[in-house]
Amino acid sequence: MPRDSAQRFAPPIFPVEGKQVNARVVRFVPVGTPVHRNSGVTEYSFEGVFAEDPHLKLQVQFQVNEETPVIRFRYLLSSDQPRAMRASAGANSLTYLQTSLAQLPEAEEVTLSNFAQLTHSYTLAEEKIGDRYFQDSAAFMGPILAATGSRRSVLLAYEHGSQVPDAFLHYQLSPDRSVRLTAVKGNYVSGQTIDATHPYQTVWMETATARGGIDELASTYRRFALKSMSQNEATRRPYIFYNTWNFQERNKWWNGKPYLESMNEDRILKEIDVAHTMGVDVFVLDTGWYEKTGDWTVSSKRFPDGLKTVKQKLDSYGMQLGLWFGPTTAAASSRVVREHPEWRRSWNGKVAPPEEVWETEKSYKMCMVSGYADSFADELIRLAKEVGVTYFKWDAIAQYGCNDPHHNHGGEDNTPQERSDSYGFQLVQYMSRVADKVAAAVPGAIVDFDVTEGGRAMGLAFLSSGKYFLINNGPYYQNYDIPIDLERTNSNLFFHQGPARTWITRSPLTFDKWIPSTLFLTHYFPDDPKQWQAVDVASLILGQNGIWGDLLNVSDSGAAYLGSTLSRYKQIRDDVTDSDPVVTGIVSASPEIHEKISARTGRGAVVIFATERGTYQYITSHKVAAKHWVSDGVTVLQDTAGRAKIEATFDQPGAKILFFGVD
């Protein structure tokens, strides 16, 4: 872009010894040589001393990729003399960046962590920011702020995570249309020491300038999130995942059996055979494969040979092994609790008594913002070496829960509230460090963070290291004010095969405009009949890519249908993943159409859902590859521009799939 389109930023402002110190640097010099990382990313570092205080030093780290205009950056503040981060008023006071949107008359906030009770899921929302919000100096949580004018668009973003409206950072607007990204709470603790060996490291931030409007900016950012944001490349691959949990839950509530009754070698080996027929790439054992939490050793009762036979069968099919973990739990008798009881979470000086974890030994809650984090990472790396696991599902990690003064989130001189806020702020950073440590030691590692409930650290931060497990089964009866006996009945409302559950699970596909849907794992049922299997698999291939259910009761023809469909999908799944979504209609209406065609290759898919019988027409936005496969009842012609003219006839509610670029 032309030079006059550059976006200028003011330096950060840090609270040091009760003063607001502007980090304007006299002269920046390079630090070392550029570091070439995965995904075509190069990292540059520069540093210099403050003009206002030569004892303070600012280092700036940039990550850039020639394939995207999005720049990722962060600051490190250090001092050659011990200093304390402390604001005069006592509250968090830190300005990360400031810039002007005066030449960009349209602005909007993009939130990722608004938990919608209608779908019982985190949901992306885009909200226009009118002039009145600048005039009255309003604040917006983000984490993405986008603005556009007649010639260009600008993006601002920060990598953290929390549920709306519980902001740890926010964008502060001003009447002159300037924007400051500032701390709200927990970003540091009052009195936090800064010296040469203990720098203050900010969150990663992102910015981009691009031609076009906000839709074009969203496309640019989506590609960045897919290709450049994370060094852990396996997290971006559109694998097909299977997870055992849904049958474990069905077995409990439909068959009256314990949750862990089906977690045994005999059944798992049979499930692997069916999963292979269906085309599953990653087979995940949910809770119960372990002896006890904390030690994370394989249950000798359920898997006498320590998962060796299971791993051998998976290897024979070219499938990967995944395991469930409760990262913040450790059994009362576990080695980590015996050796480091000080790592247990405490609240106001008290450690909560241990509680049962899914029919296994009672466990304590552990503090991730302590030495426990590295210990947990080492356990995962050990397991990868011993049993060959490469996919790690992390569950039940709440944003808050510890204000212990002896961990890494504040001390005796800080208030319990400060320590709690610091825990909540640092939690996702520690999670990312653990995930990155595991990925560095385990080739192809994927860490999946379960955000199926509210109160979790949902945002951009964890996406730099892993991906999200977005929806379990959607709303509970309680969400819809339907009376239920929780002691006798499963609380999941959408727990049966049919189209209704897919309406819930497709609703958050709005994420796909800004962040690829393949980063939001959601599972679909494989159960017969074929009418609903078609709806499930058509939904799955839009990127959420998960299957769970009672595999051993799926008919042979049903398993073969899913396998043949996913075999075709795998030919073009990279194109589907790369492509921006084009959506017509609304979820559960007729028709509801999703186009995922690569503008570059013409390969991809179109999916049409209908709840009413009839014939529906659609013309693709993009040119399509000539070779294609379509469901029964669909005809395709190419117009003179190379687009597909589609006519789909439904004699009953269901789904039609069209693959372009398949053999």
N, C-alpha and C positions, 0 to 999 in steps of 0.2 A: 504494500500500500504506500501511497505518497507520504513523504516525511511530515507534511502538515496534519496528517491524520493520527500522529502518535498521541497516545494518552499519557499525560504527565502525572506523577504521583509525588506527594510530599513525603518526607521521611517519617518513620515511626516516632512516637513519643513515649518514653518509658518513665515510670515513677521510680525515682532513685533518691533515697534518703529524704523523702517528703517533698521532693521537687519534681516537676514535670520537665524532663530533659529531652530536648529535641535531638534526634539522632542524625543531624546533618553532619556529614563527614567531609573533612578537608580534601582528602584525596584517597580514592580507592586503588588498591593494588591487587593483582591476582594472587590467589592462594593455591599453590601447587599447579598441577597441570589439569586440563579438563579430563573428567572421568566418563568413559563411554559405558553406558549401562544397557540393559535389555531394551527391546522394543524401539531401537533407534534413538534412544534418549541420551543426551550429553549433559553432564552436570558441570557447571562453572561456579567457582567461589571467588569472592572479592572481599577485602576488608579494609578498614581504615579507622582512625581514631576520631572521636567526636570533636567538632569545632568548639563546642561549649565546655567540654571536660576531657582533656587529653588522656586521662586515666581510663576512660571508657572506650571500648572498641566494638564496632559493629561489623559482623560478617554477613554477607548476603549470599545465599545459595540459589542458583537458577537451574531449572531443568527445562531443556528445550528439545524440540524435535522438528526437523525440517518439514515433516509431513503435516504439521498442525500449527496454527498461530497461537495456540494456548500455551502460556508460560506458567510454570509452577515455581513458586519461590517461597523462601522463609528467611527469617533473621535469627542470628545468634548474638546475644549481648554478653560481653565479658568485661572484666576489669583487672588491671594489674595491682589493684588494692581492694581488699574486701569491701563490698558495698552491699546495701540492703535494698531490696525492692519494697518500697513503702510509699503509699500516697498520703498526702496531708490529711485527707478526710477519713482515711482508714479503709474505704471501700476500694474494690478493683478500679484502677484508672490507668488504662493503657490504650493508646491509639496505634493500630497496626498499619493503617494506610489512610490516605486522604487523597481524593481526586475530584475533579469537577465534571458534572454532566450538563453544563450550561449550553453546550452545542448539541445536546441530544434530548429533544423535547419529549420523547416517549420512554417510559421506564416501566419495568415490572419486576416483581419478586417471584422467585421460584422456590417453593418449599417442598421438601421431600418427606417431612416427618410429622405431617398432620395425620393423626390416627383416626380414621373414619369408622365409627361404630356400625354404620350401615353394612360395611363389608368386613368389619373387624380386621382392618389392614391399614398399614401406612399407605399414604396416597400422595402423589405429586399434585401440586396446585400452582397455577399461574395467576397472579393478581396484578392488575394494572395499578401503577402508583400515580395518582393524579397530582396536579400542581398543588392542591391544598395540603398534601402531606409534606411537601417541601416547605411551603409557607409556614406551617405550624410545627416544623422541626420534629416530625414523627420518626420513629425507629422501626426497622423491619428486621426480622430474624434471618431471612434467607434460607439456605446458605448461598443461593445464587441471586445476583442482582444483574439485570440486563437492561441496556438502554440503547436507543436507536435514533438516528436522525436521517436526513435525506441522503447521505453518502455512506454512512458506516454505522456499525453497532459495536458496543463495548460490553464485555462481560467481567464481572467481579465474582469471586467465589472463595470460600474458605472451607478447609477440611476439618470438620468436627462432627459431633452427632448428639442430638437430644430431641425429645419430642416437643412439638409446638404446644404451648408457648414458652416452654422452659428454656430460655436462651442463656447460653454462656458467652456468646458474642452477638453483636447486632450491628446493623448499618444505621448510623445516625445521620438523618438528612438535615439540610440547612436551607434557609430561604434563598441563598444565592445558587442553589442547586449543586452545592458540594456534598460529598458523601464521605463519612469517616467510618471505618470498621473499628469498633471499640470493644473492649472487654466489658462484660456485665458482672460476672462472678466466677470465682474459682480459677482464673487464668494464672494466678500466682497466689502465694500466701504472704501476708504482711510480715516483713522481716526476712524474706527468702534471700539467702546469701548469693551474691554474684561475685565471682573472682575468676582467675585464669583457668582454673580446673573445674569450675561449676558455672558454665554459661547458662543464661536463660535462652531457651530455644522456643521460638514461636510455633504456632500451627503452620502447616503449609497453606499457602494462598494461591490463587490462580487468577490470571487475567488474560484477556484476548481482545484484539481489535480485528473486525472482519467486515468485508463488504456485505451489503444487503441488510435485511431486516432481522427481527428476532428469530423468525423461523430458520433463517440461514445460520444464525448464531447457534441455535439449538443443535442443528445438524453438525456444525463444527465441533461443538462441545461433546456431542454424542460420540463422534469418532475419536476424540481425545480420550474419553473415558474408556473406550474399547481398546485402543491401540497404545496409548502412551502413559496413562495415569499410574498404572501398576507395573512393577518390575516382575511380578509373579504371573507370568504369561498364561499358565494353565488355568487360572481363574477366569479367563476370558473365553475359553473354548466351549463351544455349544454341545457338550456331552449330554447324553440321555442318562438320567439318574433314576434309580429305584431305591426306595426306603421301606424298611420292614414295619415302621410304626403303625401305619393305618390298620394292617391286619392285627397287630398286637392289641390295638384299641377295639377293633371289632370283636376279637376273641374274648376280650374282657366283658363287653357289654351285650353282645349278641349270644355268646356261647357260655358265659358264666365262668370263664377260665381266668387264671392270673395273667397279668400283662406279659410275664416272662415265660409262660407255658410254651409258646411257639418258638422261643429263642433257643433252638437246639440244632445240633449238626444235621440230623436227618432231614428236618423240614427245610433248613436253609439250603442244603444241597439240591433238594427238589425245586425250590424257588429259583435257584441260579439257572437250572435248565430252562425253566419257563421264561425267565428274564432274558436269557440269551436268544430264545426264539423271538421275543418281542423287539430285540435290538438294543437292550440296555448296555451302556458303556461303564457305568459306575454303580456298583451294588453296595448299598449302605445298610449295615447292621445298626439299628437304633438301640435304645437303652436295653441293658441286660446282658451284653456280651462279656462284661467284665466281672471280676470277683467282687471288687468294691471300688468306690471312687477314691481318687487320690493316688493309689498305687497303680491303677489302670493295668492290671494283669488280666489275661484272658481267663474266664471262668472254666475251671477244669471239669466241673459238673456238666456244663452245657456243651463245651467243646473240649473233649478229653485230650486232643493232640494240639491244643493251643492254636486253633484255626489253620493248621497246616493243610488239612484236606480241603477246607473251604478255599484257601488261597490257591491251591493247586488247580482246583476246578475253575476258579475265576481266570487263572492264567491260561488254561487250555482254551478258554473262549475269548481271550484278549480283553477281559474286563478288569476293572480296578476295584480295589477294596476300600470301602469307606466305613468309619466308625463314629458313633455318637459319643460326645463328652459333655459333662457338666463342669466347665472350667473352674467355677467358683465353689465346688464342693469337694470335700475330702473326708473319707470315713474316719470315725473316731479312733479306729485301730490302725489306720494307715501310717506308713512310715513318715510321711511328710508332717502329719499332725504330731506324731511322737517326737520327732526331731526338732520341729519348729512350731510349737504351739503358739508362738508369738505372731505367726502369720494369719491366725484366724481373725475374721472380721469381728469388730466390737463396736458397740453403740453406747455412748455415754458410760464407758468403763465396763460394760458387761458383754460377755460372749454368750450369744444365744445357744440354748441346748441343741444338740444334733437332732436332725430329723431324717426319717426314712426317705431314701431316694429310689423310687420305682422298684419297690420290693427287694431292695438290697440294704446293706447295713446303714444304720443311721450315720449321717454325715454333718460335719460342720461347714459353715460358709467361710470361704477363704478370701483374703484381700488380694485382689489382682494388682493393686498399686503398692506392692511390697516386694520383698525378695522372692515371694511365692511365684511371681510371674516367670522368672527364669527357670525355676524348678519345674513348673508345669510344662514349659517349652521343652525342657530336656526329657520329660516323660514321653512327650509326643514323638520326639526324634528317636528315642529308644524303641518305641513301639513300631515306628516305621522300619527300623532295622530288623526287628525281631519277627514281625508278622507281615510286613509289606504294605501297611496302610498308607494311602496317599491322599485320601479325602477325609477331612476332619470336620464333623458337624458340631458346632458349639451352641449349647442351649442354656436357657435360664440365666442369662447375665443381665441383671437389673442395673440401672444407671446409678443408683445410690445404695447405701447400706453399711458404710464404715466411716467412723470419725475417730478412729484410734490415733493417739498422738505419737505412736512409736513406729509408724510405717513411713511411707514416702509422700504423704499428703498433709503435711503440717505437724507441728509439735505442741508441746505444753503451752507455749506462748501464744498459740493461736486458739481461737474460740472453736467449740465443737461444730458450729455452723460453717466456719471457714474450712475446717478439715473435711467436712462432708462435701462441701462444694468443690474443694480441690480433688477429692476422690472422684466425684462425678465428672469433673473436667478431664482428669488424666486417664480415666478408665479406658476410653477408646484408643488413646495413644499407646497405653500399655498393651492392649489387645493387638494393635497393629504390630508392635515390636515383637510380640510372641509369634504372630503369624509370619512375619518376615524372617525371623530366626529359623522357624520350621521350614519355610520355603527355601532358604539358603542351604539347609542341610539335606532336604528331601526333594530330589528332582521331581517335578510335576505335581508338587503338593498344592492342594486346594483347601482353604479354610472357609467354611460357610457359617455365618453368624445368624442364628435364629432370631428373627424380629417379629414373630407371629403374635406377640402380645405387646401392649403398650408399655411405656416406661423404659425403653431400651435406647441405646446410643445410636440412633438412626441418623445418618447423614452421609457426607462425602468421605469422612476420614477412613472408615473401614474399607471403602471401595479401593483405596490405594494399596490394600494388602490382600483382600479377599472378595467375597461376594455375600449376598444375603439369601436367607431362607425366609421367604416373604409371608406365605399364608399356610396355615395348617388346614383347617376345614372352614375357615371363615367365621361368621357370627355364631354365638351360642343362643340357646333359647332365651336366656336372660336379656340378651341385647335387644330382642324384639318383644320384651315384656310378656312372654309366654310362660305360664306357670309350669314348673317342673320339679320333680323330686330328685334332687341331685344325688341322693344316696342310692337310688335304684335305677336311674336312667342316665345314659350318656348325654352330656350337655351340648354336644355338637348338633346344630340344627341341620346343616347340609352334610349329611353323613351317608347319603344313599345315592346310587347311580341315577343319572338323569341329567337334564340340561340345567337345572336350577343352580347346582353348585358351580357350574362353569360360568354362569353369569357373574357370580361373586368373584371367582378367580381371574376372569378376564378384565374386570373393572380396573385393576391397577396397571393394566398395560399402558396407561397414560404415561408411566415412567419412560416408555420407549422413545418418546420424542427427544428427551434430554440424555437419558442413560439407557444403554441397551438392556432389553428385557431378559437377556441371558444372565444378567447379574442379579436376578430376582427369582430364584428357584421356587417353583410352585408345582405341586403334584396333582395329577389327574388320574381318575379311576380307569382301570382296564376292563371292568366287568362287562359281561354281555348284558343286553343284546347289541348287535352291530350298530343299530341306529344311534345308540348313545356312545358306543365306542368311537364312532366317527366324529361326534361332537367333541369328545375328550381329546382325541389325537389331533384334530384340527386346531384345537385351542393350544395344545402342548407345543406344536411346531412354530407358534408365534414367538417362541423364545424362552418360555418358562421351564420347559424341558424335563419335567418330573413325572414319575409314575409311582403310585402306591395303591395297594388293595390286596385282595385275596387271590394271589397268582394261581394257587393250586385249584381254584374253582373256575378259572377262566377256561372256556372251551378251547379245544385245539384249533378250531377254525378262527375263533376270536383272537387267540395269540398269534396265529399266522397272519391275520389281517393287520394287526398292529405292527408286526414285524415287517411285512411287505411295504406298508405305508412309510414306516420310519426308515427303511432301507432307501426308498426314493428320496425322502427328506435329507438323508445324510449326504446325498450327492450334491445338494445345493445349500446345506445348512450354513456354510460360511457366508454365502451370498445373502441369505436371510438375515443372519446376524449383522452383517455390515449395513444393511439397507435401512433407510429411514421409513417409519411407518406412514402409510396413507390409509386413513380409516373413514369409512362412510357408514352412516347410521349410528344407532346407539345400542349398547349392550342389551340383549334380549328382545330387541325389536326385529322387524322383518323389512328389508334385509339388514344384516350387520356384516359389513365387508371389511376385511383387512388385507391390504396389499403390502407385500414385503418383497419387492423386486429391486435388485441392484441396478442403479442408474448406470453403472459402469459396464456390467456384463449382460444385463437383461435376464439374468437367472434369478430364481427365487420362487415365491409362492403367492397365491391368492386364496383366501379362505372366505367362504360365504356361509353365514348362519341364517336360518329362518325358523321362526316359530309358527308360521302360517304356510299352508299349502299355496303353491302358485309358481309363476315363472318370473324370474328377476334378471335384469340386464345390468352389465357393468362394463366400462371401458377403462383399461388400466391407465394410470398416469405416466408410466414409463414404457419404453419399448421393451419387448420381450423376446427371449430366445425362441427360435422356431420349434425346436424339439420340446414336446410337452406331454404330460400325463394328466388326465382329469378323472374325477369321479363320474359314476353313472349319472345320466341326466344333464350333463354339461356339454355344450358345444362352444368351440373357440374358432374365431377367424382373426386374421391380422389386417388392420387397416393400412392405408398407404403410408402412414407415419411409423408403422412397426408396432403400434399398440395392439393389445388383445381386446377383441370385442367378444364379450362373454355372455352367454345365456344359460341360466341354470334353472331347471325345473324341479320343484320339490313336490312329491306326492304325500309327504308327511314331514313334520318338523325334523330338523337335523342339520347336517353340515355338508358342504361340498368343498373339495380340495382340488386345487390346480397347481401342478409343479411345472415350472418352465426351466429348461436346460437340463432335463434328465434323460437318461438313455431309455 
